[in-house]
Amino acid sequence: MEKIAQMALLADFYGPLLTEKQRDAWDLHFEQDLSLAEIAEVEKTSRQAVHDLLKRTERILLEYEEKLGLVQRFINEREKLLEIGELLAAVQEKDFANPAGLKRHQLIRAKLEDILQEL
């Protein structure tokens, strides 16, 4: 996975566990695309301090993922749901002898699409 995308997912899942200072620096750098020098100016600190803070924050997020595995679980479950969606999409009306079976299939497919939209 691309590093920026991975970092965004880690921040989405574990961001609330960071300190306010860590979240702010993370947001300024990764979400608002400010340089280290720009963040240092905003935070009234040195560029090196911002760099160290971001590296430490990245390490903390990676440690949370290593211990809890929520991002990997999310990715795995999303892939499974997408695969189920593809399988359901391949089912055709002629595959059902009973109209009630077709109706259940359509309901399942609609609920799966709702779940995938929310992810």
Order of alpha helices (4+ residues) and beta strands (2+ residues): alpha-alpha-alpha-alpha-alpha-alpha
